[in-house]
């Protein structure tokens, strides 16, 4: 006999994370870890510290030429990173 009020485990976990205030930190962690996958190994090689503060992703880039090039495509990068994890986590990127 099947119950009529059954839910998928993913919906239950999502609701639990939201209620406990863990959804945002988890999505931030996922976004930071996906930087190398989205950007590729070439850019990852020049990347230092990465962190998120106030919906802004801060990325340390060790090449001034690459930093300037990435600055030109910040909004596209924001969109690609958010789409990669299926959540609106960041609104801007700052390269330093």
N, CA, C and O atoms as a GROMACS GRO file, in nm:
protein
  384
    1UNK      N    1   0.085  -0.117   0.000
    1UNK     CA    2   0.000   0.000   0.000
    1UNK      C    3   0.090   0.124   0.000
    1UNK      O    4   0.186   0.133   0.077
    2UNK      N    5   0.059   0.217  -0.085
    2UNK     CA    6   0.138   0.340  -0.096
    2UNK      C    7   0.067   0.454  -0.026
    2UNK      O    8  -0.054   0.473  -0.040
    3UNK      N    9   0.144   0.528   0.050
    3UNK     CA   10   0.087   0.643   0.121
    3UNK      C   11   0.071   0.761   0.026
    3UNK      O   12   0.151   0.781  -0.065
    4UNK      N   13  -0.032   0.837   0.049
    4UNK     CA   14  -0.058   0.950  -0.040
    4UNK      C   15   0.025   1.074  -0.005
    4UNK      O   16   0.034   1.166  -0.086
    5UNK      N   17   0.084   1.077   0.112
    5UNK     CA   18   0.161   1.195   0.152
    5UNK      C   19   0.312   1.171   0.145
    5UNK      O   20   0.388   1.231   0.220
    6UNK      N   21   0.354   1.083   0.057
    6UNK     CA   22   0.497   1.055   0.044
    6UNK      C   23   0.566   1.169  -0.031
    6UNK      O   24   0.508   1.234  -0.118
    7UNK      N   25   0.693   1.191   0.006
    7UNK     CA   26   0.775   1.295  -0.057
    7UNK      C   27   0.908   1.235  -0.098
    7UNK      O   28   0.953   1.136  -0.041
    8UNK      N   29   0.969   1.296  -0.197
    8UNK     CA   30   1.104   1.255  -0.236
    8UNK      C   31   1.201   1.300  -0.128
    8UNK      O   32   1.182   1.403  -0.065
    9UNK      N   33   1.304   1.221  -0.109
    9UNK     CA   34   1.405   1.253  -0.008
    9UNK      C   35   1.474   1.385  -0.040
    9UNK      O   36   1.513   1.457   0.052
   10UNK      N   37   1.491   1.418  -0.168
   10UNK     CA   38   1.557   1.544  -0.204
   10UNK      C   39   1.474   1.664  -0.158
   10UNK      O   40   1.530   1.765  -0.115
   11UNK      N   41   1.343   1.656  -0.168
   11UNK     CA   42   1.256   1.765  -0.122
   11UNK      C   43   1.264   1.780   0.030
   11UNK      O   44   1.263   1.891   0.082
   12UNK      N   45   1.271   1.668   0.100
   12UNK     CA   46   1.281   1.672   0.246
   12UNK      C   47   1.414   1.733   0.287
   12UNK      O   48   1.418   1.817   0.377
   13UNK      N   49   1.523   1.691   0.223
   13UNK     CA   50   1.655   1.746   0.255
   13UNK      C   51   1.662   1.895   0.223
   13UNK      O   52   1.717   1.973   0.302
   14UNK      N   53   1.607   1.934   0.110
   14UNK     CA   54   1.607   2.077   0.072
   14UNK      C   55   1.533   2.160   0.175
   14UNK      O   56   1.581   2.267   0.214
   15UNK      N   57   1.418   2.113   0.220
   15UNK     CA   58   1.340   2.185   0.320
   15UNK      C   59   1.415   2.192   0.454
   15UNK      O   60   1.414   2.295   0.520
   16UNK      N   61   1.480   2.082   0.492
   16UNK     CA   62   1.557   2.080   0.616
   16UNK      C   63   1.672   2.181   0.611
   16UNK      O   64   1.692   2.257   0.705
   17UNK      N   65   1.746   2.181   0.500
   17UNK     CA   66   1.858   2.274   0.486
   17UNK      C   67   1.811   2.419   0.493
   17UNK      O   68   1.876   2.503   0.556
   18UNK      N   69   1.698   2.448   0.428
   18UNK     CA   70   1.644   2.584   0.430
   18UNK      C   71   1.601   2.624   0.570
   18UNK      O   72   1.630   2.735   0.615
   19UNK      N   73   1.532   2.535   0.639
   19UNK     CA   74   1.482   2.565   0.774
   19UNK      C   75   1.596   2.584   0.874
   19UNK      O   76   1.585   2.665   0.966
   20UNK      N   77   1.704   2.511   0.857
   20UNK     CA   78   1.817   2.519   0.949
   20UNK      C   79   1.918   2.628   0.910
   20UNK      O   80   2.018   2.646   0.978
   21UNK      N   81   1.893   2.698   0.801
   21UNK     CA   82   1.983   2.805   0.757
   21UNK      C   83   2.112   2.753   0.697
   21UNK      O   84   2.214   2.822   0.700
   22UNK      N   85   2.109   2.634   0.642
   22UNK     CA   86   2.230   2.573   0.586
   22UNK      C   87   2.234   2.574   0.434
   22UNK      O   88   2.335   2.538   0.374
   23UNK      N   89   2.126   2.616   0.372
   23UNK     CA   90   2.119   2.613   0.226
   23UNK      C   91   2.218   2.712   0.163
   23UNK      O   92   2.289   2.676   0.068
   24UNK      N   93   2.224   2.833   0.213
   24UNK     CA   94   2.314   2.934   0.157
   24UNK      C   95   2.461   2.896   0.175
   24UNK      O   96   2.537   2.902   0.078
   25UNK      N   97   2.505   2.858   0.296
   25UNK     CA   98   2.646   2.818   0.309
   25UNK      C   99   2.682   2.697   0.222
   25UNK      O  100   2.793   2.690   0.169
   26UNK      N  101   2.590   2.604   0.207
   26UNK     CA  102   2.616   2.488   0.123
   26UNK      C  103   2.631   2.530  -0.023
   26UNK      O  104   2.723   2.484  -0.091
   27UNK      N  105   2.543   2.616  -0.071
   27UNK     CA  106   2.553   2.664  -0.209
   27UNK      C  107   2.679   2.746  -0.232
   27UNK      O  108   2.739   2.738  -0.338
   28UNK      N  109   2.720   2.826  -0.132
   28UNK     CA  110   2.845   2.901  -0.145
   28UNK      C  111   2.964   2.806  -0.156
   28UNK      O  112   3.053   2.828  -0.238
   29UNK      N  113   2.965   2.703  -0.076
   29UNK     CA  114   3.073   2.604  -0.080
   29UNK      C  115   3.076   2.534  -0.217
   29UNK      O  116   3.182   2.514  -0.274
   30UNK      N  117   2.959   2.498  -0.267
   30UNK     CA  118   2.951   2.434  -0.398
   30UNK      C  119   3.001   2.526  -0.508
   30UNK      O  120   3.070   2.481  -0.600
   31UNK      N  121   2.968   2.656  -0.500
   31UNK     CA  122   3.011   2.750  -0.602
   31UNK      C  123   3.162   2.767  -0.599
   31UNK      O  124   3.226   2.766  -0.704
   32UNK      N  125   3.220   2.781  -0.482
   32UNK     CA  126   3.365   2.797  -0.471
   32UNK      C  127   3.436   2.673  -0.525
   32UNK      O  128   3.535   2.685  -0.596
   33UNK      N  129   3.385   2.556  -0.492
   33UNK     CA  130   3.447   2.432  -0.540
   33UNK      C  131   3.429   2.413  -0.690
   33UNK      O  132   3.507   2.339  -0.752
   34UNK      N  133   3.330   2.476  -0.750
   34UNK     CA  134   3.308   2.459  -0.894
   34UNK      C  135   3.389   2.557  -0.978
   34UNK      O  136   3.385   2.548  -1.101
   35UNK      N  137   3.461   2.649  -0.916
   35UNK     CA  138   3.538   2.749  -0.991
   35UNK      C  139   3.630   2.682  -1.093
   35UNK      O  140   3.630   2.721  -1.210
   36UNK      N  141   3.708   2.585  -1.052
   36UNK     CA  142   3.801   2.518  -1.142
   36UNK      C  143   3.731   2.443  -1.253
   36UNK      O  144   3.780   2.440  -1.366
   37UNK      N  145   3.619   2.382  -1.223
   37UNK     CA  146   3.544   2.306  -1.322
   37UNK      C  147   3.484   2.399  -1.428
   37UNK      O  148   3.486   2.368  -1.547
   38UNK      N  149   3.432   2.512  -1.384
   38UNK     CA  150   3.370   2.607  -1.477
   38UNK      C  151   3.476   2.682  -1.557
   38UNK      O  152   3.460   2.702  -1.677
   39UNK      N  153   3.584   2.723  -1.492
   39UNK     CA  154   3.683   2.806  -1.557
   39UNK      C  155   3.791   2.728  -1.632
   39UNK      O  156   3.850   2.779  -1.727
   40UNK      N  157   3.817   2.606  -1.590
   40UNK     CA  158   3.919   2.523  -1.655
   40UNK      C  159   4.052   2.530  -1.582
   40UNK      O  160   4.077   2.617  -1.500
   41UNK      N  161   4.137   2.434  -1.616
   41UNK     CA  162   4.266   2.421  -1.548
   41UNK      C  163   4.362   2.536  -1.578
   41UNK      O  164   4.444   2.571  -1.494
   42UNK      N  165   4.352   2.594  -1.695
   42UNK     CA  166   4.441   2.706  -1.730
   42UNK      C  167   4.424   2.825  -1.638
   42UNK      O  168   4.522   2.884  -1.593
   43UNK      N  169   4.301   2.859  -1.610
   43UNK     CA  170   4.273   2.972  -1.520
   43UNK      C  171   4.293   2.931  -1.376
   43UNK      O  172   4.341   3.011  -1.294
   44UNK      N  173   4.258   2.808  -1.342
   44UNK     CA  174   4.276   2.759  -1.205
   44UNK      C  175   4.421   2.765  -1.162
   44UNK      O  176   4.450   2.786  -1.044
   45UNK      N  177   4.512   2.747  -1.255
   45UNK     CA  178   4.655   2.752  -1.225
   45UNK      C  179   4.697   2.890  -1.172
   45UNK      O  180   4.791   2.899  -1.092
   46UNK      N  181   4.629   2.996  -1.215
   46UNK     CA  182   4.663   3.132  -1.172
   46UNK      C  183   4.572   3.183  -1.060
   46UNK      O  184   4.578   3.301  -1.024
   47UNK      N  185   4.489   3.095  -1.004
   47UNK     CA  186   4.394   3.134  -0.902
   47UNK      C  187   4.450   3.107  -0.764
   47UNK      O  188   4.509   3.002  -0.738
   48UNK      N  189   4.431   3.204  -0.674
   48UNK     CA  190   4.470   3.188  -0.534
   48UNK      C  191   4.348   3.169  -0.447
   48UNK      O  192   4.267   3.080  -0.471
   49UNK      N  193   4.336   3.252  -0.347
   49UNK     CA  194   4.223   3.243  -0.253
   49UNK      C  195   4.091   3.279  -0.320
   49UNK      O  196   4.085   3.367  -0.406
   50UNK      N  197   3.986   3.208  -0.280
   50UNK     CA  198   3.850   3.236  -0.328
   50UNK      C  199   3.758   3.235  -0.207
   50UNK      O  200   3.761   3.142  -0.126
   51UNK      N  201   3.676   3.340  -0.195
   51UNK     CA  202   3.576   3.343  -0.088
   51UNK      C  203   3.458   3.429  -0.130
   51UNK      O  204   3.467   3.508  -0.224
   52UNK      N  205   3.347   3.413  -0.058
   52UNK     CA  206   3.225   3.489  -0.086
   52UNK      C  207   3.190   3.571   0.036
   52UNK      O  208   3.191   3.522   0.149
   53UNK      N  209   3.159   3.699   0.011
   53UNK     CA  210   3.115   3.789   0.117
   53UNK      C  211   3.009   3.881   0.058
   53UNK      O  212   3.033   3.947  -0.044
   54UNK      N  213   2.894   3.887   0.121
   54UNK     CA  214   2.783   3.973   0.076
   54UNK      C  215   2.748   3.951  -0.071
   54UNK      O  216   2.735   4.046  -0.147
   55UNK      N  217   2.734   3.827  -0.109
   55UNK     CA  218   2.696   3.786  -0.245
   55UNK      C  219   2.796   3.829  -0.351
   55UNK      O  220   2.762   3.838  -0.469
   56UNK      N  221   2.919   3.857  -0.312
   56UNK     CA  222   3.026   3.890  -0.405
   56UNK      C  223   3.134   3.784  -0.394
   56UNK      O  224   3.181   3.754  -0.284
   57UNK      N  225   3.172   3.727  -0.507
   57UNK     CA  226   3.280   3.630  -0.511
   57UNK      C  227   3.411   3.704  -0.526
   57UNK      O  228   3.429   3.782  -0.620
   58UNK      N  229   3.503   3.680  -0.434
   58UNK     CA  230   3.636   3.741  -0.439
   58UNK      C  231   3.735   3.634  -0.484
   58UNK      O  232   3.745   3.528  -0.422
   59UNK      N  233   3.808   3.662  -0.591
   59UNK     CA  234   3.900   3.566  -0.648
   59UNK      C  235   4.037   3.631  -0.663
   59UNK      O  236   4.050   3.736  -0.726
   60UNK      N  237   4.138   3.568  -0.605
   60UNK     CA  238   4.275   3.617  -0.620
   60UNK      C  239   4.333   3.558  -0.747
   60UNK      O  240   4.338   3.436  -0.764
   61UNK      N  241   4.377   3.645  -0.838
   61UNK     CA  242   4.437   3.603  -0.965
   61UNK      C  243   4.581   3.651  -0.966
   61UNK      O  244   4.608   3.768  -0.939
   62UNK      N  245   4.674   3.560  -0.997
   62UNK     CA  246   4.817   3.590  -0.992
   62UNK      C  247   4.874   3.647  -1.122
   62UNK      O  248   4.994   3.673  -1.130
   63UNK      N  249   4.790   3.665  -1.222
   63UNK     CA  250   4.834   3.721  -1.349
   63UNK      C  251   4.754   3.848  -1.378
   63UNK      O  252   4.631   3.843  -1.387
   64UNK      N  253   4.823   3.960  -1.392
   64UNK     CA  254   4.752   4.086  -1.416
   64UNK      C  255   4.682   4.086  -1.552
   64UNK      O  256   4.575   4.146  -1.566
   65UNK      N  257   4.740   4.020  -1.652
   65UNK     CA  258   4.678   4.014  -1.784
   65UNK      C  259   4.549   3.932  -1.777
   65UNK      O  260   4.446   3.973  -1.832
   66UNK      N  261   4.554   3.818  -1.711
   66UNK     CA  262   4.435   3.734  -1.696
   66UNK      C  263   4.329   3.805  -1.612
   66UNK      O  264   4.210   3.795  -1.642
   67UNK      N  265   4.373   3.875  -1.508
   67UNK     CA  266   4.280   3.949  -1.423
   67UNK      C  267   4.204   4.052  -1.506
   67UNK      O  268   4.082   4.065  -1.492
   68UNK      N  269   4.273   4.125  -1.590
   68UNK     CA  270   4.209   4.227  -1.675
   68UNK      C  271   4.112   4.162  -1.773
   68UNK      O  272   4.004   4.216  -1.798
   69UNK      N  273   4.150   4.049  -1.828
   69UNK     CA  274   4.064   3.978  -1.922
   69UNK      C  275   3.937   3.928  -1.853
   69UNK      O  276   3.828   3.940  -1.909
   70UNK      N  277   3.949   3.874  -1.733
   70UNK     CA  278   3.834   3.824  -1.659
   70UNK      C  279   3.741   3.938  -1.615
   70UNK      O  280   3.620   3.920  -1.606
   71UNK      N  281   3.799   4.054  -1.587
   71UNK     CA  282   3.718   4.169  -1.546
   71UNK      C  283   3.617   4.208  -1.655
   71UNK      O  284   3.506   4.253  -1.626
   72UNK      N  285   3.656   4.189  -1.779
   72UNK     CA  286   3.570   4.227  -1.891
   72UNK      C  287   3.447   4.136  -1.902
   72UNK      O  288   3.345   4.177  -1.958
   73UNK      N  289   3.457   4.015  -1.850
   73UNK     CA  290   3.346   3.921  -1.865
   73UNK      C  291   3.286   3.880  -1.730
   73UNK      O  292   3.239   3.768  -1.714
   74UNK      N  293   3.288   3.972  -1.633
   74UNK     CA  294   3.239   3.940  -1.498
   74UNK      C  295   3.094   3.896  -1.496
   74UNK      O  296   3.062   3.795  -1.432
   75UNK      N  297   3.005   3.967  -1.562
   75UNK     CA  298   2.862   3.932  -1.557
   75UNK      C  299   2.834   3.797  -1.620
   75UNK      O  300   2.750   3.722  -1.571
   76UNK      N  301   2.903   3.765  -1.727
   76UNK     CA  302   2.886   3.633  -1.788
   76UNK      C  303   2.937   3.524  -1.694
   76UNK      O  304   2.878   3.416  -1.687
   77UNK      N  305   3.045   3.551  -1.624
   77UNK     CA  306   3.099   3.454  -1.527
   77UNK      C  307   3.003   3.434  -1.410
   77UNK      O  308   2.984   3.321  -1.364
   78UNK      N  309   2.942   3.541  -1.363
   78UNK     CA  310   2.843   3.531  -1.255
   78UNK      C  311   2.730   3.440  -1.300
   78UNK      O  312   2.688   3.351  -1.226
   79UNK      N  313   2.682   3.462  -1.418
   79UNK     CA  314   2.571   3.382  -1.471
   79UNK      C  315   2.612   3.236  -1.487
   79UNK      O  316   2.535   3.147  -1.450
   80UNK      N  317   2.730   3.210  -1.541
   80UNK     CA  318   2.777   3.072  -1.561
   80UNK      C  319   2.794   2.998  -1.428
   80UNK      O  320   2.756   2.882  -1.416
   81UNK      N  321   2.852   3.065  -1.329
   81UNK     CA  322   2.874   3.000  -1.200
   81UNK      C  323   2.742   2.970  -1.129
   81UNK      O  324   2.723   2.862  -1.075
   82UNK      N  325   2.650   3.067  -1.131
   82UNK     CA  326   2.519   3.045  -1.068
   82UNK      C  327   2.442   2.933  -1.139
   82UNK      O  328   2.379   2.851  -1.073
   83UNK      N  329   2.448   2.931  -1.271
   83UNK     CA  330   2.379   2.826  -1.346
   83UNK      C  331   2.440   2.689  -1.320
   83UNK      O  332   2.369   2.588  -1.320
   84UNK      N  333   2.570   2.686  -1.298
   84UNK     CA  334   2.638   2.558  -1.275
   84UNK      C  335   2.587   2.489  -1.148
   84UNK      O  336   2.580   2.366  -1.143
   85UNK      N  337   2.554   2.567  -1.047
   85UNK     CA  338   2.505   2.505  -0.923
   85UNK      C  339   2.355   2.520  -0.907
   85UNK      O  340   2.299   2.481  -0.804
   86UNK      N  341   2.288   2.575  -1.008
   86UNK     CA  342   2.141   2.590  -1.007
   86UNK      C  343   2.090   2.669  -0.887
   86UNK      O  344   1.990   2.632  -0.826
   87UNK      N  345   2.158   2.778  -0.854
   87UNK     CA  346   2.115   2.865  -0.744
   87UNK      C  347   2.172   3.004  -0.765
   87UNK      O  348   2.279   3.020  -0.824
   88UNK      N  349   2.101   3.106  -0.718
   88UNK     CA  350   2.148   3.244  -0.725
   88UNK      C  351   2.228   3.272  -0.599
   88UNK      O  352   2.172   3.311  -0.497
   89UNK      N  353   2.361   3.253  -0.606
   89UNK     CA  354   2.447   3.268  -0.489
   89UNK      C  355   2.522   3.400  -0.492
   89UNK      O  356   2.533   3.467  -0.390
   90UNK      N  357   2.574   3.437  -0.609
   90UNK     CA  358   2.653   3.560  -0.619
   90UNK      C  359   2.588   3.656  -0.717
   90UNK      O  360   2.516   3.616  -0.809
   91UNK      N  361   2.616   3.784  -0.696
   91UNK     CA  362   2.568   3.887  -0.787
   91UNK      C  363   2.684   3.962  -0.855
   91UNK      O  364   2.663   4.036  -0.951
   92UNK      N  365   2.805   3.943  -0.804
   92UNK     CA  366   2.921   4.013  -0.860
   92UNK      C  367   3.047   3.932  -0.831
   92UNK      O  368   3.048   3.845  -0.744
   93UNK      N  369   3.153   3.963  -0.906
   93UNK     CA  370   3.286   3.903  -0.884
   93UNK      C  371   3.386   4.016  -0.874
   93UNK      O  372   3.382   4.111  -0.952
   94UNK      N  373   3.476   4.005  -0.778
   94UNK     CA  374   3.586   4.098  -0.764
   94UNK      C  375   3.716   4.020  -0.776
   94UNK      O  376   3.737   3.922  -0.704
   95UNK      N  377   3.801   4.062  -0.866
   95UNK     CA  378   3.932   3.998  -0.884
   95UNK      C  379   4.035   4.086  -0.815
   95UNK      O  380   4.037   4.208  -0.834
   96UNK      N  381   4.120   4.025  -0.736
   96UNK     CA  382   4.224   4.102  -0.667
   96UNK      C  383   4.357   4.033  -0.680
   96UNK      O  384   4.457   4.083  -0.628
   0.00000   0.00000   0.00000
